[in-house]
Amino acid sequence: MSLQAQFDQAVADSKNLPERPDNMALLKIYALFKQASTGDVDGKRPGFTDMVGRAKYDAWDALKGTSKEEAMQQYVDLINDLKG
């Protein structure tokens, strides 16, 4: 199974996890997905009043320089861990 196919399956599996991950895991899932699908973060960091947007931006920004393939693999591994 190709990495892209594994990633696509993990994206589908992420919607049906046995229990909701904690906020830190959700941020990691979001950041890895964005890095794998879009690449490095761009645009301005959200303002102070947008706490959720800021946290998402910071989590994604922390992955800057990570290749799309590496982000895909980390995403697949994380979702597999969360599936139990």
C-alpha positions as CSV (number, residue, x, y, z in Angstrom):
1,M,0.0,0.0,0.0
2,S,1.5,3.4,-1.0
3,L,2.1,6.1,1.5
4,Q,-0.6,8.2,-0.1
5,A,-3.1,5.4,0.2
6,Q,-2.1,4.8,3.9
7,F,-2.5,8.6,4.5
8,D,-6.0,8.7,2.8
9,Q,-7.1,5.7,4.9
10,A,-5.8,7.3,8.1
11,V,-7.7,10.5,7.3
12,A,-10.9,8.4,7.0
13,D,-10.0,6.5,10.2
14,S,-9.5,9.8,12.0
15,K,-13.2,10.5,11.8
16,N,-14.1,7.2,13.5
17,L,-11.7,7.0,16.4
18,P,-13.0,5.1,19.5
19,E,-12.7,8.2,21.7
20,R,-12.0,11.8,21.1
21,P,-8.3,12.6,21.5
22,D,-7.2,15.3,23.9
23,N,-6.5,18.9,22.6
24,M,-2.8,18.4,22.2
25,A,-3.4,15.2,20.1
26,L,-6.0,17.1,18.0
27,L,-3.5,19.9,17.3
28,K,-0.9,17.4,16.3
29,I,-3.4,15.7,14.0
30,Y,-4.4,19.0,12.4
31,A,-0.8,20.2,12.0
32,L,0.4,16.9,10.4
33,F,-2.6,16.9,8.1
34,K,-1.9,20.5,7.0
35,Q,1.9,19.9,6.6
36,A,1.2,16.7,4.6
37,S,-1.5,18.2,2.3
38,T,-0.3,21.8,2.0
39,G,3.3,22.1,3.1
40,D,4.8,24.8,5.3
41,V,2.5,27.2,6.9
42,D,2.0,30.6,5.2
43,G,0.1,33.7,6.0
44,K,0.0,35.7,9.1
45,R,-0.4,34.3,12.6
46,P,-3.9,34.9,13.9
47,G,-4.5,37.7,16.4
48,F,-4.5,37.4,20.2
49,T,-8.3,37.1,20.3
50,D,-8.3,34.0,18.1
51,M,-6.9,31.5,20.6
52,V,-7.9,28.4,18.7
53,G,-6.6,29.7,15.4
54,R,-3.4,30.8,17.0
55,A,-2.8,27.3,18.6
56,K,-3.5,25.7,15.2
57,Y,-1.1,28.0,13.4
58,D,1.6,27.5,16.0
59,A,1.3,23.7,15.9
60,W,1.5,23.8,12.1
61,D,4.4,26.3,12.2
62,A,6.4,23.9,14.5
63,L,6.5,21.4,11.6
64,K,8.1,23.9,9.2
65,G,10.7,22.1,7.0
66,T,9.1,18.7,7.5
67,S,8.7,16.9,4.2
68,K,5.2,16.1,3.0
69,E,6.1,12.4,3.0
70,E,7.5,12.5,6.6
71,A,4.3,14.4,7.7
72,M,2.1,11.8,6.0
73,Q,4.0,8.9,7.8
74,Q,3.8,10.7,11.2
75,Y,0.1,11.2,10.6
76,V,-0.5,7.6,9.7
77,D,1.5,6.4,12.8
78,L,-0.4,8.8,15.1
79,I,-3.9,7.8,13.9
80,N,-2.9,4.1,14.2
81,D,-1.8,4.7,17.8
82,L,-5.0,6.4,18.6
83,K,-7.1,3.6,17.0
84,G,-5.6,1.3,19.7
